[in-house]
Amino acid sequence: MSSSSSSSASNADDETLRRKRINSSKLYLDVNPSKVPVIYSSYYDISFLGIEKLHPFDSSKWGRICRFLISERYLDKKSIVEPLEASTDDLLVVHTEAYLKSLKNSMNVATITEVPPVAMLPNFLVQMRVLSPFRRQVGGTIVAGKLAKERGWAINVGGGFHHCCSGRGGGFCAYADISLCIHFAFVGLNISRVMIIDLDAHQGNGHETDFADDGRVYIMDMYNPQIYPFDMTARGYINQKVEVVSGTATDEYLKKLDKALEEAGRNFAPELIVYNAGTDILDGDPLGGLKISPDGVVQRDERVFRFARERNIPILMVTSGGYMKTSARVIADSIINLSKKGLIDMASQRGGK
Protein backbone atom coordinates (compact mmCIF):
# COMPACT_ATOMS: atom_id res chain seq x y z
CA MET A 1 0.00 0.00 0.00
CA SER A 2 1.36 3.44 -0.91
CA SER A 3 1.89 6.09 1.76
CA SER A 4 -0.97 8.19 0.30
CA SER A 5 -3.34 5.21 0.43
CA SER A 6 -2.25 4.47 3.98
CA SER A 7 -2.85 8.10 4.95
CA SER A 8 -6.32 8.07 3.36
CA ALA A 9 -7.23 4.89 5.23
CA SER A 10 -6.00 6.40 8.49
CA ASN A 11 -8.05 9.57 7.91
CA ALA A 12 -11.13 7.47 7.16
CA ASP A 13 -10.60 5.51 10.39
CA ASP A 14 -10.21 8.76 12.35
CA GLU A 15 -13.42 10.13 10.86
CA THR A 16 -15.31 6.91 11.62
CA LEU A 17 -14.15 7.07 15.25
CA ARG A 18 -15.10 10.74 15.46
CA ARG A 19 -18.61 10.02 14.16
CA LYS A 20 -18.96 7.13 16.62
CA ARG A 21 -17.99 9.38 19.53
CA ILE A 22 -20.42 12.10 18.47
CA ASN A 23 -23.29 9.65 17.94
CA SER A 24 -22.75 8.10 21.38
CA SER A 25 -22.39 11.47 23.18
CA LYS A 26 -24.99 12.58 25.73
CA LEU A 27 -24.37 16.32 25.18
CA TYR A 28 -27.19 16.82 22.65
CA LEU A 29 -29.89 17.10 25.29
CA ASP A 30 -33.59 16.94 24.45
CA VAL A 31 -34.67 20.33 25.77
CA ASN A 32 -38.23 21.01 26.90
CA PRO A 33 -39.89 23.59 24.58
CA SER A 34 -40.83 25.67 27.64
CA LYS A 35 -37.17 26.51 28.16
CA VAL A 36 -35.45 29.31 26.28
CA PRO A 37 -32.21 28.60 24.38
CA VAL A 38 -30.03 30.37 26.95
CA ILE A 39 -27.47 27.95 28.34
CA TYR A 40 -25.82 28.33 31.73
CA SER A 41 -24.85 26.33 34.80
CA SER A 42 -23.67 27.52 38.18
CA TYR A 43 -20.81 25.08 37.61
CA TYR A 44 -19.42 27.51 34.98
CA ASP A 45 -18.09 29.90 37.59
CA ILE A 46 -14.52 29.43 38.80
CA SER A 47 -13.83 30.19 42.45
CA PHE A 48 -11.05 28.70 44.53
CA LEU A 49 -9.22 30.41 47.39
CA GLY A 50 -9.13 33.68 45.43
CA ILE A 51 -6.64 32.26 42.92
CA GLU A 52 -9.06 33.12 40.10
CA LYS A 53 -8.47 36.82 40.89
CA LEU A 54 -4.87 36.52 39.73
CA HIS A 55 -6.04 36.58 36.10
CA PRO A 56 -7.76 39.68 34.68
CA PHE A 57 -10.65 37.57 33.35
CA ASP A 58 -13.80 37.92 35.47
CA SER A 59 -14.51 34.26 36.19
CA SER A 60 -17.83 35.09 37.88
CA LYS A 61 -19.02 36.98 34.77
CA TRP A 62 -21.22 34.17 33.52
CA GLY A 63 -23.36 33.94 36.64
CA ARG A 64 -23.71 37.70 36.92
CA ILE A 65 -25.04 37.95 33.34
CA CYS A 66 -27.86 35.56 34.25
CA ARG A 67 -28.59 37.33 37.53
CA PHE A 68 -29.02 40.63 35.69
CA LEU A 69 -31.43 39.01 33.20
CA ILE A 70 -33.38 37.28 35.97
CA SER A 71 -33.61 40.38 38.19
CA GLU A 72 -35.00 42.39 35.27
CA ARG A 73 -37.48 39.61 34.45
CA TYR A 74 -36.16 38.87 30.99
CA LEU A 75 -35.27 35.37 32.08
CA ASP A 76 -36.72 32.88 34.54
CA LYS A 77 -34.19 30.74 36.38
CA LYS A 78 -36.28 27.63 35.65
CA SER A 79 -36.22 28.29 31.91
CA ILE A 80 -32.40 28.27 31.59
CA VAL A 81 -30.93 25.22 29.83
CA GLU A 82 -28.34 23.50 32.02
CA PRO A 83 -25.74 21.61 29.96
CA LEU A 84 -23.85 18.45 30.77
CA GLU A 85 -20.09 18.42 31.25
CA ALA A 86 -18.12 17.22 28.23
CA SER A 87 -16.58 13.77 28.80
CA THR A 88 -13.16 12.62 27.68
CA ASP A 89 -14.75 10.86 24.71
CA ASP A 90 -16.55 14.09 23.78
CA LEU A 91 -13.30 16.05 23.94
CA LEU A 92 -11.49 13.45 21.80
CA VAL A 93 -13.77 14.41 18.91
CA VAL A 94 -11.27 17.24 18.37
CA HIS A 95 -8.48 16.98 20.94
CA THR A 96 -5.52 14.63 20.83
CA GLU A 97 -5.01 12.12 23.61
CA ALA A 98 -1.59 13.64 24.23
CA TYR A 99 -3.05 17.09 24.79
CA LEU A 100 -5.73 15.85 27.21
CA LYS A 101 -3.06 13.88 29.07
CA SER A 102 -0.96 17.06 29.36
CA LEU A 103 -3.78 18.68 31.35
CA LYS A 104 -3.13 16.17 34.13
CA ASN A 105 0.00 18.21 34.86
CA SER A 106 -0.91 21.28 36.92
CA MET A 107 2.08 23.18 35.51
CA ASN A 108 0.64 22.91 32.00
CA VAL A 109 -2.77 24.12 33.17
CA ALA A 110 -1.10 27.07 34.94
CA THR A 111 0.54 28.05 31.66
CA ILE A 112 -2.72 27.76 29.70
CA THR A 113 -4.77 29.72 32.24
CA GLU A 114 -1.97 32.23 32.84
CA VAL A 115 -2.33 31.81 36.62
CA PRO A 116 1.10 30.63 37.91
CA PRO A 117 -0.02 29.46 41.41
CA VAL A 118 -2.22 26.80 39.76
CA ALA A 119 1.05 24.92 39.11
CA MET A 120 1.40 24.23 42.85
CA LEU A 121 -2.07 22.74 43.29
CA PRO A 122 -2.72 18.98 43.28
CA ASN A 123 -4.11 18.10 39.87
CA PHE A 124 -7.34 16.64 41.26
CA LEU A 125 -8.14 20.12 42.59
CA VAL A 126 -7.22 21.72 39.26
CA GLN A 127 -9.52 19.27 37.50
CA MET A 128 -12.38 19.97 39.91
CA ARG A 129 -12.05 23.75 40.31
CA VAL A 130 -10.65 24.90 36.95
CA LEU A 131 -11.01 22.33 34.18
CA SER A 132 -14.42 20.92 35.15
CA PRO A 133 -16.06 24.38 34.82
CA PHE A 134 -14.44 24.74 31.39
CA ARG A 135 -15.69 21.28 30.34
CA ARG A 136 -19.21 22.24 31.44
CA GLN A 137 -19.01 25.33 29.22
CA VAL A 138 -17.88 23.12 26.33
CA GLY A 139 -21.05 21.10 26.87
CA GLY A 140 -22.95 24.39 26.75
CA THR A 141 -21.48 25.45 23.41
CA ILE A 142 -22.14 22.04 21.87
CA VAL A 143 -25.81 21.89 22.93
CA ALA A 144 -26.18 25.52 21.81
CA GLY A 145 -25.53 24.31 18.27
CA LYS A 146 -28.45 21.88 18.50
CA LEU A 147 -30.73 24.50 20.04
CA ALA A 148 -29.81 27.07 17.39
CA LYS A 149 -30.81 24.61 14.68
CA GLU A 150 -34.10 23.88 16.45
CA ARG A 151 -35.04 27.40 17.59
CA GLY A 152 -33.12 29.69 15.21
CA TRP A 153 -30.83 31.04 17.92
CA ALA A 154 -29.05 30.08 21.13
CA ILE A 155 -26.76 31.84 23.58
CA ASN A 156 -24.21 30.01 25.71
CA VAL A 157 -23.54 32.46 28.53
CA GLY A 158 -20.01 31.00 28.67
CA GLY A 159 -17.66 29.43 26.14
CA GLY A 160 -15.77 31.01 23.28
CA PHE A 161 -12.35 29.50 24.06
CA HIS A 162 -11.00 30.51 20.68
CA HIS A 163 -7.26 30.23 21.42
CA CYS A 164 -7.41 26.47 21.98
CA CYS A 165 -6.97 24.00 19.13
CA SER A 166 -6.83 20.22 18.99
CA GLY A 167 -3.34 19.89 20.40
CA ARG A 168 -2.62 23.15 22.21
CA GLY A 169 -4.24 25.47 24.76
CA GLY A 170 -3.44 29.03 25.79
CA GLY A 171 -4.84 32.44 26.60
CA PHE A 172 -7.18 31.11 29.32
CA CYS A 173 -8.58 28.57 26.83
CA ALA A 174 -8.15 24.91 27.78
CA TYR A 175 -10.67 23.27 25.42
CA ALA A 176 -11.65 24.03 21.81
CA ASP A 177 -15.39 24.42 22.33
CA ILE A 178 -16.00 26.19 19.00
CA SER A 179 -14.27 23.45 16.99
CA LEU A 180 -16.07 20.77 18.99
CA CYS A 181 -19.45 22.42 18.47
CA ILE A 182 -18.90 22.56 14.70
CA HIS A 183 -17.79 18.93 14.40
CA PHE A 184 -20.85 17.87 16.42
CA ALA A 185 -23.02 19.92 14.04
CA PHE A 186 -21.46 18.28 10.97
CA VAL A 187 -22.44 14.84 12.25
CA GLY A 188 -25.37 15.35 14.61
CA LEU A 189 -27.22 18.12 12.75
CA ASN A 190 -26.34 17.12 9.18
CA ILE A 191 -24.85 20.57 8.58
CA SER A 192 -22.08 21.04 6.01
CA ARG A 193 -21.39 24.80 5.96
CA VAL A 194 -20.58 26.87 9.03
CA MET A 195 -19.53 30.51 9.36
CA ILE A 196 -17.52 31.65 12.37
CA ILE A 197 -17.89 35.36 13.08
CA ASP A 198 -15.19 36.08 15.65
CA LEU A 199 -15.46 39.60 17.07
CA ASP A 200 -13.38 39.14 20.20
CA ALA A 201 -10.52 41.66 20.26
CA HIS A 202 -8.00 38.81 20.00
CA GLN A 203 -7.39 36.68 16.94
CA GLY A 204 -9.14 33.29 17.15
CA ASN A 205 -6.08 31.23 16.35
CA GLY A 206 -7.47 28.01 17.85
CA HIS A 207 -10.41 27.41 15.53
CA GLU A 208 -8.38 28.84 12.65
CA THR A 209 -5.76 26.12 13.18
CA ASP A 210 -8.39 23.39 13.54
CA PHE A 211 -10.17 24.34 10.30
CA ALA A 212 -7.14 25.23 8.21
CA ASP A 213 -8.09 24.75 4.55
CA ASP A 214 -11.45 23.16 5.49
CA GLY A 215 -13.87 24.49 2.88
CA ARG A 216 -16.88 23.68 5.07
CA VAL A 217 -15.96 26.48 7.49
CA TYR A 218 -15.74 30.18 6.61
CA ILE A 219 -13.94 32.32 9.19
CA MET A 220 -14.43 36.06 9.49
CA ASP A 221 -12.15 37.35 12.22
CA MET A 222 -12.16 41.02 13.26
CA TYR A 223 -9.27 41.45 15.68
CA ASN A 224 -6.52 43.74 16.94
CA PRO A 225 -3.28 42.55 15.28
CA GLN A 226 -1.17 44.42 17.88
CA ILE A 227 -2.10 42.13 20.78
CA TYR A 228 -1.86 38.42 21.68
CA PRO A 229 -1.61 35.82 20.14
CA PHE A 230 0.48 37.08 17.14
CA ASP A 231 -0.14 33.74 15.40
CA MET A 232 0.93 34.47 11.84
CA THR A 233 0.46 30.88 10.67
CA ALA A 234 -3.17 30.83 11.83
CA ARG A 235 -3.79 34.21 10.21
CA GLY A 236 -3.14 32.50 6.90
CA TYR A 237 -6.18 30.31 7.52
CA ILE A 238 -8.63 33.20 7.99
CA ASN A 239 -11.00 33.56 5.04
CA GLN A 240 -11.80 37.19 5.83
CA LYS A 241 -9.41 39.21 7.97
CA VAL A 242 -10.61 42.52 9.40
CA GLU A 243 -7.83 44.16 11.39
CA VAL A 244 -8.72 46.91 13.88
CA VAL A 245 -5.71 48.53 15.51
CA SER A 246 -5.41 49.78 19.08
CA GLY A 247 -7.39 52.94 19.68
CA THR A 248 -10.13 52.15 17.13
CA ALA A 249 -13.34 53.84 18.34
CA THR A 250 -17.02 52.87 18.02
CA ASP A 251 -18.03 54.61 14.78
CA GLU A 252 -15.06 53.36 12.78
CA TYR A 253 -15.45 49.86 14.26
CA LEU A 254 -19.14 49.59 13.32
CA LYS A 255 -18.49 50.89 9.80
CA LYS A 256 -15.83 48.20 9.32
CA LEU A 257 -18.20 45.58 10.72
CA ASP A 258 -21.04 46.58 8.38
CA LYS A 259 -18.73 46.31 5.37
CA ALA A 260 -17.32 42.99 6.59
CA LEU A 261 -20.73 41.42 7.14
CA GLU A 262 -21.84 42.50 3.68
CA GLU A 263 -18.75 40.86 2.18
CA ALA A 264 -19.19 37.68 4.25
CA GLY A 265 -22.79 37.41 3.05
CA ARG A 266 -21.62 37.57 -0.57
CA ASN A 267 -18.80 35.07 -0.08
CA PHE A 268 -20.47 32.23 1.80
CA ALA A 269 -23.93 30.79 2.49
CA PRO A 270 -23.73 29.00 5.85
CA GLU A 271 -26.28 26.69 7.47
CA LEU A 272 -25.09 27.78 10.94
CA ILE A 273 -23.31 30.83 12.35
CA VAL A 274 -21.07 30.56 15.41
CA TYR A 275 -20.70 34.05 16.84
CA ASN A 276 -17.79 34.63 19.21
CA ALA A 277 -18.94 37.79 20.98
CA GLY A 278 -16.01 38.83 23.16
CA THR A 279 -16.49 42.07 25.11
CA ASP A 280 -12.78 42.80 25.41
CA ILE A 281 -13.34 45.40 22.66
CA LEU A 282 -14.76 47.70 25.35
CA ASP A 283 -13.02 50.99 25.99
CA GLY A 284 -10.87 50.52 29.08
CA ASP A 285 -10.38 46.77 28.74
CA PRO A 286 -6.82 46.07 29.94
CA LEU A 287 -6.04 43.62 27.13
CA GLY A 288 -8.13 44.49 24.07
CA GLY A 289 -6.69 47.92 23.22
CA LEU A 290 -9.87 49.10 21.48
CA LYS A 291 -12.22 51.94 22.45
CA ILE A 292 -15.71 50.65 21.82
CA SER A 293 -18.53 52.05 23.99
CA PRO A 294 -21.01 49.79 25.81
CA ASP A 295 -23.70 50.90 23.35
CA GLY A 296 -21.28 50.04 20.54
CA VAL A 297 -21.12 46.44 21.80
CA VAL A 298 -24.93 46.31 21.93
CA GLN A 299 -25.10 47.63 18.34
CA ARG A 300 -22.42 45.16 17.23
CA ASP A 301 -24.38 42.18 18.55
CA GLU A 302 -27.60 43.49 17.02
CA ARG A 303 -25.92 43.77 13.61
CA VAL A 304 -24.68 40.17 13.76
CA PHE A 305 -28.03 38.75 14.85
CA ARG A 306 -29.83 40.84 12.21
CA PHE A 307 -27.39 39.50 9.59
CA ALA A 308 -28.40 35.96 10.60
CA ARG A 309 -32.12 36.70 10.86
CA GLU A 310 -32.33 38.41 7.45
CA ARG A 311 -30.80 35.31 5.86
CA ASN A 312 -32.74 32.85 8.03
CA ILE A 313 -29.51 31.29 9.33
CA PRO A 314 -29.45 29.70 12.81
CA ILE A 315 -27.00 31.51 15.09
CA LEU A 316 -25.35 30.57 18.35
CA MET A 317 -23.47 33.08 20.45
CA VAL A 318 -20.68 32.49 22.98
CA THR A 319 -19.41 35.25 25.28
CA SER A 320 -15.64 34.69 25.07
CA GLY A 321 -13.20 37.33 26.40
CA GLY A 322 -13.89 40.43 28.47
CA TYR A 323 -11.62 41.60 31.24
CA MET A 324 -13.62 44.24 33.09
CA LYS A 325 -16.31 43.81 35.75
CA THR A 326 -18.62 45.90 33.54
CA SER A 327 -18.66 43.20 30.83
CA ALA A 328 -21.45 41.21 32.48
CA ARG A 329 -23.76 44.24 32.54
CA VAL A 330 -23.01 45.05 28.91
CA ILE A 331 -23.70 41.47 27.78
CA ALA A 332 -26.98 41.41 29.71
CA ASP A 333 -27.98 44.75 28.17
CA SER A 334 -27.16 43.38 24.72
CA ILE A 335 -29.31 40.27 25.23
CA ILE A 336 -32.17 42.49 26.45
CA ASN A 337 -31.77 44.64 23.33
CA LEU A 338 -31.87 41.56 21.08
CA SER A 339 -35.11 40.58 22.76
CA LYS A 340 -36.63 44.05 22.45
CA LYS A 341 -35.73 44.17 18.76
CA GLY A 342 -37.39 40.81 18.14
CA LEU A 343 -34.13 39.15 17.09
CA ILE A 344 -34.46 36.53 19.84
CA ASP A 345 -37.67 35.34 21.44
CA MET A 346 -37.70 35.49 25.24
CA ALA A 347 -41.25 36.90 25.42
CA SER A 348 -42.68 34.00 27.40
CA GLN A 349 -40.16 34.63 30.14
CA ARG A 350 -40.84 38.29 30.72
CA GLY A 351 -43.35 37.68 33.47
CA GLY A 352 -45.70 40.43 32.36
CA LYS A 353 -43.04 42.96 31.48
C-alpha positions as a printed Julia matrix, in Angstrom:
353×3 Matrix{Float64}:
   0.0    0.0    0.0
   1.36   3.44  -0.91
   1.89   6.09   1.76
  -0.97   8.19   0.3
  -3.34   5.21   0.43
  -2.25   4.47   3.98
  -2.85   8.1    4.95
  -6.32   8.07   3.36
  -7.23   4.89   5.23
  -6.0    6.4    8.49
  -8.05   9.57   7.91
 -11.13   7.47   7.16
 -10.6    5.51  10.39
 -10.21   8.76  12.35
 -13.42  10.13  10.86
 -15.31   6.91  11.62
 -14.15   7.07  15.25
 -15.1   10.74  15.46
 -18.61  10.02  14.16
 -18.96   7.13  16.62
 -17.99   9.38  19.53
 -20.42  12.1   18.47
 -23.29   9.65  17.94
 -22.75   8.1   21.38
 -22.39  11.47  23.18
 -24.99  12.58  25.73
 -24.37  16.32  25.18
 -27.19  16.82  22.65
 -29.89  17.1   25.29
 -33.59  16.94  24.45
 -34.67  20.33  25.77
 -38.23  21.01  26.9
 -39.89  23.59  24.58
 -40.83  25.67  27.64
 -37.17  26.51  28.16
 -35.45  29.31  26.28
 -32.21  28.6   24.38
 -30.03  30.37  26.95
 -27.47  27.95  28.34
 -25.82  28.33  31.73
 -24.85  26.33  34.8
 -23.67  27.52  38.18
 -20.81  25.08  37.61
 -19.42  27.51  34.98
 -18.09  29.9   37.59
 -14.52  29.43  38.8
 -13.83  30.19  42.45
 -11.05  28.7   44.53
  -9.22  30.41  47.39
  -9.13  33.68  45.43
  -6.64  32.26  42.92
  -9.06  33.12  40.1
  -8.47  36.82  40.89
  -4.87  36.52  39.73
  -6.04  36.58  36.1
  -7.76  39.68  34.68
 -10.65  37.57  33.35
 -13.8   37.92  35.47
 -14.51  34.26  36.19
 -17.83  35.09  37.88
 -19.02  36.98  34.77
 -21.22  34.17  33.52
 -23.36  33.94  36.64
 -23.71  37.7   36.92
 -25.04  37.95  33.34
 -27.86  35.56  34.25
 -28.59  37.33  37.53
 -29.02  40.63  35.69
 -31.43  39.01  33.2
 -33.38  37.28  35.97
 -33.61  40.38  38.19
 -35.0   42.39  35.27
 -37.48  39.61  34.45
 -36.16  38.87  30.99
 -35.27  35.37  32.08
 -36.72  32.88  34.54
 -34.19  30.74  36.38
 -36.28  27.63  35.65
 -36.22  28.29  31.91
 -32.4   28.27  31.59
 -30.93  25.22  29.83
 -28.34  23.5   32.02
 -25.74  21.61  29.96
 -23.85  18.45  30.77
 -20.09  18.42  31.25
 -18.12  17.22  28.23
 -16.58  13.77  28.8
 -13.16  12.62  27.68
 -14.75  10.86  24.71
 -16.55  14.09  23.78
 -13.3   16.05  23.94
 -11.49  13.45  21.8
 -13.77  14.41  18.91
 -11.27  17.24  18.37
  -8.48  16.98  20.94
  -5.52  14.63  20.83
  -5.01  12.12  23.61
  -1.59  13.64  24.23
  -3.05  17.09  24.79
  -5.73  15.85  27.21
  -3.06  13.88  29.07
  -0.96  17.06  29.36
  -3.78  18.68  31.35
  -3.13  16.17  34.13
   0.0   18.21  34.86
  -0.91  21.28  36.92
   2.08  23.18  35.51
   0.64  22.91  32.0
  -2.77  24.12  33.17
  -1.1   27.07  34.94
   0.54  28.05  31.66
  -2.72  27.76  29.7
  -4.77  29.72  32.24
  -1.97  32.23  32.84
  -2.33  31.81  36.62
   1.1   30.63  37.91
  -0.02  29.46  41.41
  -2.22  26.8   39.76
   1.05  24.92  39.11
   1.4   24.23  42.85
  -2.07  22.74  43.29
  -2.72  18.98  43.28
  -4.11  18.1   39.87
  -7.34  16.64  41.26
  -8.14  20.12  42.59
  -7.22  21.72  39.26
  -9.52  19.27  37.5
 -12.38  19.97  39.91
 -12.05  23.75  40.31
 -10.65  24.9   36.95
 -11.01  22.33  34.18
 -14.42  20.92  35.15
 -16.06  24.38  34.82
 -14.44  24.74  31.39
 -15.69  21.28  30.34
 -19.21  22.24  31.44
 -19.01  25.33  29.22
 -17.88  23.12  26.33
 -21.05  21.1   26.87
 -22.95  24.39  26.75
 -21.48  25.45  23.41
 -22.14  22.04  21.87
 -25.81  21.89  22.93
 -26.18  25.52  21.81
 -25.53  24.31  18.27
 -28.45  21.88  18.5
 -30.73  24.5   20.04
 -29.81  27.07  17.39
 -30.81  24.61  14.68
 -34.1   23.88  16.45
 -35.04  27.4   17.59
 -33.12  29.69  15.21
 -30.83  31.04  17.92
 -29.05  30.08  21.13
 -26.76  31.84  23.58
 -24.21  30.01  25.71
 -23.54  32.46  28.53
 -20.01  31.0   28.67
 -17.66  29.43  26.14
 -15.77  31.01  23.28
 -12.35  29.5   24.06
 -11.0   30.51  20.68
  -7.26  30.23  21.42
  -7.41  26.47  21.98
  -6.97  24.0   19.13
  -6.83  20.22  18.99
  -3.34  19.89  20.4
  -2.62  23.15  22.21
  -4.24  25.47  24.76
  -3.44  29.03  25.79
  -4.84  32.44  26.6
  -7.18  31.11  29.32
  -8.58  28.57  26.83
  -8.15  24.91  27.78
 -10.67  23.27  25.42
 -11.65  24.03  21.81
 -15.39  24.42  22.33
 -16.0   26.19  19.0
 -14.27  23.45  16.99
 -16.07  20.77  18.99
 -19.45  22.42  18.47
 -18.9   22.56  14.7
 -17.79  18.93  14.4
 -20.85  17.87  16.42
 -23.02  19.92  14.04
 -21.46  18.28  10.97
 -22.44  14.84  12.25
 -25.37  15.35  14.61
 -27.22  18.12  12.75
 -26.34  17.12   9.18
 -24.85  20.57   8.58
 -22.08  21.04   6.01
 -21.39  24.8    5.96
 -20.58  26.87   9.03
 -19.53  30.51   9.36
 -17.52  31.65  12.37
 -17.89  35.36  13.08
 -15.19  36.08  15.65
 -15.46  39.6   17.07
 -13.38  39.14  20.2
 -10.52  41.66  20.26
  -8.0   38.81  20.0
  -7.39  36.68  16.94
  -9.14  33.29  17.15
  -6.08  31.23  16.35
  -7.47  28.01  17.85
 -10.41  27.41  15.53
  -8.38  28.84  12.65
  -5.76  26.12  13.18
  -8.39  23.39  13.54
 -10.17  24.34  10.3
  -7.14  25.23   8.21
  -8.09  24.75   4.55
 -11.45  23.16   5.49
 -13.87  24.49   2.88
 -16.88  23.68   5.07
 -15.96  26.48   7.49
 -15.74  30.18   6.61
 -13.94  32.32   9.19
 -14.43  36.06   9.49
 -12.15  37.35  12.22
 -12.16  41.02  13.26
  -9.27  41.45  15.68
  -6.52  43.74  16.94
  -3.28  42.55  15.28
  -1.17  44.42  17.88
  -2.1   42.13  20.78
  -1.86  38.42  21.68
  -1.61  35.82  20.14
   0.48  37.08  17.14
  -0.14  33.74  15.4
   0.93  34.47  11.84
   0.46  30.88  10.67
  -3.17  30.83  11.83
  -3.79  34.21  10.21
  -3.14  32.5    6.9
  -6.18  30.31   7.52
  -8.63  33.2    7.99
 -11.0   33.56   5.04
 -11.8   37.19   5.83
  -9.41  39.21   7.97
 -10.61  42.52   9.4
  -7.83  44.16  11.39
  -8.72  46.91  13.88
  -5.71  48.53  15.51
  -5.41  49.78  19.08
  -7.39  52.94  19.68
 -10.13  52.15  17.13
 -13.34  53.84  18.34
 -17.02  52.87  18.02
 -18.03  54.61  14.78
 -15.06  53.36  12.78
 -15.45  49.86  14.26
 -19.14  49.59  13.32
 -18.49  50.89   9.8
 -15.83  48.2    9.32
 -18.2   45.58  10.72
 -21.04  46.58   8.38
 -18.73  46.31   5.37
 -17.32  42.99   6.59
 -20.73  41.42   7.14
 -21.84  42.5    3.68
 -18.75  40.86   2.18
 -19.19  37.68   4.25
 -22.79  37.41   3.05
 -21.62  37.57  -0.57
 -18.8   35.07  -0.08
 -20.47  32.23   1.8
 -23.93  30.79   2.49
 -23.73  29.0    5.85
 -26.28  26.69   7.47
 -25.09  27.78  10.94
 -23.31  30.83  12.35
 -21.07  30.56  15.41
 -20.7   34.05  16.84
 -17.79  34.63  19.21
 -18.94  37.79  20.98
 -16.01  38.83  23.16
 -16.49  42.07  25.11
 -12.78  42.8   25.41
 -13.34  45.4   22.66
 -14.76  47.7   25.35
 -13.02  50.99  25.99
 -10.87  50.52  29.08
 -10.38  46.77  28.74
  -6.82  46.07  29.94
  -6.04  43.62  27.13
  -8.13  44.49  24.07
  -6.69  47.92  23.22
  -9.87  49.1   21.48
 -12.22  51.94  22.45
 -15.71  50.65  21.82
 -18.53  52.05  23.99
 -21.01  49.79  25.81
 -23.7   50.9   23.35
 -21.28  50.04  20.54
 -21.12  46.44  21.8
 -24.93  46.31  21.93
 -25.1   47.63  18.34
 -22.42  45.16  17.23
 -24.38  42.18  18.55
 -27.6   43.49  17.02
 -25.92  43.77  13.61
 -24.68  40.17  13.76
 -28.03  38.75  14.85
 -29.83  40.84  12.21
 -27.39  39.5    9.59
 -28.4   35.96  10.6
 -32.12  36.7   10.86
 -32.33  38.41   7.45
 -30.8   35.31   5.86
 -32.74  32.85   8.03
 -29.51  31.29   9.33
 -29.45  29.7   12.81
 -27.0   31.51  15.09
 -25.35  30.57  18.35
 -23.47  33.08  20.45
 -20.68  32.49  22.98
 -19.41  35.25  25.28
 -15.64  34.69  25.07
 -13.2   37.33  26.4
 -13.89  40.43  28.47
 -11.62  41.6   31.24
 -13.62  44.24  33.09
 -16.31  43.81  35.75
 -18.62  45.9   33.54
 -18.66  43.2   30.83
 -21.45  41.21  32.48
 -23.76  44.24  32.54
 -23.01  45.05  28.91
 -23.7   41.47  27.78
 -26.98  41.41  29.71
 -27.98  44.75  28.17
 -27.16  43.38  24.72
 -29.31  40.27  25.23
 -32.17  42.49  26.45
 -31.77  44.64  23.33
 -31.87  41.56  21.08
 -35.11  40.58  22.76
 -36.63  44.05  22.45
 -35.73  44.17  18.76
 -37.39  40.81  18.14
 -34.13  39.15  17.09
 -34.46  36.53  19.84
 -37.67  35.34  21.44
 -37.7   35.49  25.24
 -41.25  36.9   25.42
 -42.68  34.0   27.4
 -40.16  34.63  30.14
 -40.84  38.29  30.72
 -43.35  37.68  33.47
 -45.7   40.43  32.36
 -43.04  42.96  31.48
